[in-house]
Amino acid sequence: MEFRTAAPEDLPEALEELTVDKLDASHYRITAQGRDWIVAAASCHVHRDVAAAFYRAIPPRRVPWSKRVLWRLLLAAAGTSAGKWLLLRVRGG
């Protein structure tokens, strides 16, 4: 949840199982962990983490076999001094 104002000094970085009540046009009450905070803000925006649901619906694409082999060879070469020298020469450095 995002408010367009500064957070109260004693508001924790993360809150779980909270409730937000709109008191009037520009005041909200946040209740969590047995405490209340009053926030003066013109508006309030809710943000939700949807990454897990997204990746369940659209599984990641499998990397082609040729790219996997190429990267394994490049990383193996970069792990040796001769391979580093060769990669720098090919790159122009």
N, CA and C of each residue as an Amber inpcrd file, in Angstrom:
protein
   279
   0.8420000  -1.1540000   0.0000000   0.0000000   0.0000000   0.0000000
   0.8940000   1.2250000   0.0000000   0.5170000   2.2050000  -0.7630000
   1.3440000   3.4000000  -0.8900000   0.4980000   4.6440000  -0.6380000
   0.9940000   5.4990000   0.2350000   0.3610000   6.7800000   0.5030000
   1.2450000   7.8680000  -0.0710000   0.6500000   8.9070000  -0.5880000
   1.4040000  10.0340000  -1.1320000   1.7450000  11.0350000  -0.0260000
   2.4740000  10.5540000   0.9730000   2.8750000  11.3950000   2.0970000
   4.0030000  10.6850000   2.8400000   4.6200000  11.3640000   3.7670000
   5.6720000  10.7530000   4.5770000   5.0500000   9.7800000   5.5720000
   5.7540000   8.6900000   5.8230000   5.2690000   7.6890000   6.7800000
   5.4900000   8.1850000   8.2100000   4.6420000   7.7610000   9.1340000
   4.8890000   8.1000000  10.5330000   6.2450000   7.5520000  10.9870000
   6.8780000   8.2570000  11.9200000   8.2250000   7.8880000  12.3790000
   8.3080000   6.4540000  12.8960000   7.3080000   6.0070000  13.6470000
   7.3800000   4.6950000  14.2930000   6.7110000   3.5790000  13.4840000
   6.4040000   3.8410000  12.2260000   5.7890000   2.8160000  11.3740000
   6.8590000   1.8070000  10.9380000   6.6510000   0.5050000  11.2100000
   7.6420000  -0.5000000  10.8040000   7.7950000  -0.5720000   9.2830000
   8.9100000  -1.1100000   8.8330000   9.1890000  -1.2440000   7.3930000
   8.1740000  -2.1560000   6.7140000   7.7670000  -3.2260000   7.3810000
   6.7990000  -4.1670000   6.8050000   5.7250000  -4.4920000   7.8420000
   4.4920000  -4.5740000   7.3650000   3.3650000  -4.9310000   8.2230000
   2.6180000  -6.0950000   7.5910000   2.1590000  -7.0140000   8.4270000
   1.3740000  -8.1360000   7.9290000   0.0320000  -8.1400000   8.6330000
  -0.9830000  -8.6470000   7.9460000  -2.3400000  -8.7280000   8.4830000
  -2.7780000  -7.3750000   9.0340000  -2.8070000  -6.3890000   8.1740000
  -3.1910000  -5.0540000   8.5850000  -4.5430000  -4.6860000   8.0030000
  -5.1570000  -3.6790000   8.5710000  -6.3770000  -3.1090000   8.0220000
  -6.1620000  -1.6170000   7.8560000  -6.7710000  -1.0720000   6.8120000
  -6.7000000   0.3610000   6.5490000  -8.1210000   0.8750000   6.4590000
  -8.4390000   1.8630000   7.2740000  -9.7640000   2.4710000   7.2780000
  -9.6390000   3.9130000   6.8250000 -10.5260000   4.3140000   5.9180000
 -10.5540000   5.7120000   5.4880000 -11.4010000   6.4810000   6.4850000
 -10.7900000   7.4210000   7.1930000 -11.4930000   8.1830000   8.2250000
 -12.2670000   9.3460000   7.6250000 -11.6340000  10.0750000   6.7170000
 -12.3020000  11.1540000   6.0010000 -11.5790000  11.3330000   4.6650000
 -11.7700000  12.4660000   4.0070000 -11.2260000  12.6610000   2.6590000
  -9.7060000  12.5710000   2.5940000  -9.0170000  12.8530000   3.6950000
  -7.5550000  12.8610000   3.6280000  -6.8590000  12.1880000   4.8090000
  -7.5780000  11.3330000   5.5540000  -6.9630000  10.6500000   6.6870000
  -7.3020000   9.1600000   6.6540000  -6.2900000   8.3490000   6.9420000
  -6.4330000   6.8960000   6.9670000  -5.8890000   6.3670000   8.2830000
  -6.5150000   5.2910000   8.8010000  -6.0200000   4.6320000  10.0030000
  -5.4770000   3.2670000   9.5880000  -4.2200000   3.0060000   9.9300000
  -3.5970000   1.7120000   9.6980000  -3.5760000   0.9860000  11.0330000
  -4.1370000  -0.2090000  11.0700000  -4.1590000  -1.0100000  12.2950000
  -3.4370000  -2.3180000  12.0130000  -2.4110000  -2.6050000  12.8110000
  -1.6450000  -3.8470000  12.6570000  -0.8550000  -4.0960000  13.9310000
  -0.6840000  -5.3590000  14.2530000   0.1500000  -5.7770000  15.3770000
  -0.2560000  -5.0710000  16.6790000  -1.5770000  -4.8380000  16.8470000
  -2.0670000  -4.2270000  18.0740000  -1.8170000  -2.7430000  18.1950000
  -1.4520000  -2.0790000  17.0990000  -1.1790000  -0.6380000  17.1370000
  -1.9580000   0.0660000  16.0470000  -2.1170000   1.3740000  16.1820000
  -2.7840000   2.2150000  15.1860000  -1.8570000   3.3450000  14.7680000
  -1.9470000   3.7150000  13.4980000  -1.2410000   4.8780000  12.9800000
  -2.2310000   5.6640000  12.1450000  -2.2350000   6.9720000  12.2970000
  -3.0830000   7.8440000  11.4850000  -2.1750000   8.5000000  10.4490000
  -2.5820000   8.4040000   9.1830000  -1.7920000   8.9550000   8.0870000
  -2.6580000   9.9700000   7.3510000  -2.1060000  11.1610000   7.1350000
  -2.7960000  12.1890000   6.3500000  -2.2620000  12.1050000   4.9200000
  -3.1360000  11.7650000   3.9790000  -2.7310000  11.6200000   2.5810000
  -3.9290000  11.8790000   1.6810000  -3.6610000  12.4340000   0.5120000
  -4.7300000  12.7270000  -0.4410000  -5.2590000  11.4560000  -1.1000000
  -4.3950000  10.4510000  -1.2520000  -4.8360000   9.2150000  -1.8990000
  -4.0400000   8.0310000  -1.3710000  -4.5410000   6.8450000  -1.6750000
  -3.9300000   5.6020000  -1.2190000  -3.9440000   4.6140000  -2.3850000
  -2.8390000   3.9240000  -2.6410000  -2.7400000   2.9580000  -3.7300000
  -2.3280000   1.6090000  -3.1510000  -2.9730000   0.5410000  -3.5960000
  -2.6690000  -0.8040000  -3.1280000  -1.8060000  -1.5120000  -4.1660000
  -0.7000000  -2.1150000  -3.7120000   0.1970000  -2.8810000  -4.5690000
   0.1980000  -4.3190000  -4.0790000   0.0680000  -5.2580000  -4.9960000
   0.0850000  -6.6690000  -4.6270000   1.1620000  -7.3760000  -5.4280000
   1.8310000  -8.3280000  -4.7860000   2.8480000  -9.1370000  -5.4560000
   2.1460000 -10.2580000  -6.2180000   2.1780000 -10.1890000  -7.5400000
   1.4890000 -11.1790000  -8.3690000   2.4740000 -12.0940000  -9.0960000
   3.7460000 -12.0530000  -8.7290000   4.7580000 -12.8370000  -9.4390000
   4.4630000 -14.3290000  -9.4010000   4.1010000 -14.8700000  -8.2600000
   3.8450000 -16.3150000  -8.1560000   2.6930000 -16.7300000  -9.0610000
   1.5980000 -15.9810000  -9.0470000   0.4540000 -16.3090000  -9.9070000
   0.8150000 -16.1560000 -11.3770000   1.6050000 -15.1440000 -11.7070000
   2.0180000 -14.9250000 -13.0920000   2.8310000 -16.1050000 -13.6100000
   3.8270000 -16.5350000 -12.8410000   4.6860000 -17.6230000 -13.3100000
   3.9940000 -18.9800000 -13.2620000   2.9210000 -19.1260000 -12.4910000
   2.1130000 -20.3470000 -12.5690000   1.3230000 -20.3600000 -13.8750000
   0.8130000 -19.2110000 -14.2800000   0.0060000 -19.1120000 -15.4900000
   0.8610000 -19.1670000 -16.7530000   2.0380000 -18.5570000 -16.7090000
   2.9310000 -18.5110000 -17.8730000   4.2810000 -19.0750000 -17.4500000
   4.5040000 -20.3690000 -17.6830000   5.7800000 -20.9600000 -17.2720000
   6.9360000 -20.3860000 -18.0960000   8.1330000 -20.3450000 -17.5270000
   9.2740000 -19.8040000 -18.2610000   9.6050000 -20.6710000 -19.4760000
  10.0910000 -20.0260000 -20.5210000  10.4520000 -20.7210000 -21.7420000
  11.7610000 -21.4610000 -21.5420000  11.8410000 -22.6740000 -22.0430000
  13.0670000 -23.4520000 -21.9170000  14.1340000 -22.8740000 -22.8450000
  15.3470000 -22.7410000 -22.3180000  16.4560000 -22.1990000 -23.0960000
  16.8880000 -23.2500000 -24.1180000  17.0910000 -22.8440000 -25.3890000
  17.5080000 -23.8090000 -26.4080000  18.8320000 -24.4970000 -26.0480000
  18.9570000 -25.7350000 -26.4750000  20.1290000 -26.5580000 -26.1940000
  21.4130000 -25.8670000 -26.6490000  21.4200000 -25.2590000 -27.8320000
  22.6330000 -24.6310000 -28.3590000  23.1000000 -23.4710000 -27.4790000
  22.1630000 -22.6790000 -26.9570000  22.5460000 -21.5640000 -26.0790000
  23.1050000 -22.0750000 -24.7620000  22.5210000 -23.1470000 -24.2200000
  23.0360000 -23.7020000 -22.9660000  24.4640000 -24.1920000 -23.1400000
  24.7460000 -24.8700000 -24.2630000  26.0980000 -25.3710000 -24.5310000
  27.0510000 -24.1980000 -24.7080000  26.6420000 -23.1850000 -25.4820000
  27.4990000 -22.0200000 -25.7210000  27.8810000 -21.3420000 -24.4010000
  26.9140000 -21.0950000 -23.5210000  27.2160000 -20.4240000 -22.2650000
  28.0780000 -21.2870000 -21.3460000  27.8650000 -22.5910000 -21.3460000
  28.7270000 -23.4620000 -20.5310000  30.1570000 -23.4080000 -21.0220000
  30.3540000 -23.4160000 -22.3450000  31.7130000 -23.3360000 -22.8970000
  32.3620000 -21.9890000 -22.5870000  31.5980000 -20.8910000 -22.7600000
  32.1530000 -19.5650000 -22.4750000  32.5190000 -19.4030000 -21.0040000
  31.6680000 -19.8770000 -20.1220000  31.9700000 -19.7690000 -18.6930000
  33.1340000 -20.6610000 -18.2870000  33.2220000 -21.8360000 -18.8900000
  34.3590000 -22.7100000 -18.6040000  35.6520000 -22.0660000 -19.1000000
  35.6080000 -21.4500000 -20.2830000  36.7960000 -20.7750000 -20.8230000
  37.1920000 -19.5940000 -19.9430000  36.2100000 -18.8380000 -19.4760000
  36.5020000 -17.6740000 -18.6420000  37.0930000 -18.0740000 -17.2980000
  36.9490000 -19.3260000 -16.9120000  37.4940000 -19.8110000 -15.6470000
  38.9640000 -20.1500000 -15.7010000  39.5830000 -20.0710000 -16.8700000
  41.0160000 -20.3580000 -17.0030000  41.7380000 -19.1200000 -17.5010000
  43.0230000 -19.0180000 -17.2230000  43.7770000 -17.8380000 -17.6760000
  43.8990000 -17.8150000 -19.1970000  44.0980000 -18.9750000 -19.8190000
  44.1800000 -19.0170000 -21.2890000  42.8350000 -18.6470000 -21.9040000
  41.7530000 -19.1100000 -21.3070000  40.4240000 -18.7800000 -21.8130000
  40.1190000 -17.3020000 -21.6800000  40.5190000 -16.6870000 -20.5610000
  40.3240000 -15.2470000 -20.3790000  41.0950000 -14.4770000 -21.4500000
  42.3260000 -14.8930000 -21.6840000  43.1500000 -14.2250000 -22.7000000
  42.4730000 -14.3280000 -24.0640000  42.0190000 -15.5140000 -24.4190000
  41.3720000 -15.7340000 -25.7220000  40.1020000 -14.9170000 -25.8390000
  39.2590000 -14.9020000 -24.7940000  38.0270000 -14.1230000 -24.8510000
  38.2890000 -12.6310000 -24.9630000  39.3240000 -12.1410000 -24.2860000
  39.6740000 -10.7300000 -24.4150000  40.1950000 -10.4090000 -25.8100000
  40.9500000 -11.3160000 -26.4080000  41.4520000 -11.1040000 -27.7800000
  40.2960000 -11.0800000 -28.7800000  39.3480000 -11.9940000 -28.6300000
  38.2040000 -12.0580000 -29.5430000  37.3490000 -10.8020000 -29.4000000
  37.2170000 -10.3340000 -28.1760000  36.4080000  -9.1470000 -27.9000000
  37.1060000  -7.8770000 -28.3730000  38.3970000  -7.9120000 -28.5400000
  39.1410000  -6.7380000 -28.9970000  39.7820000  -5.9650000 -27.8660000
  39.9460000  -6.6040000 -26.7060000  40.4880000  -5.8850000 -25.5480000
  41.8460000  -6.2350000 -25.2210000
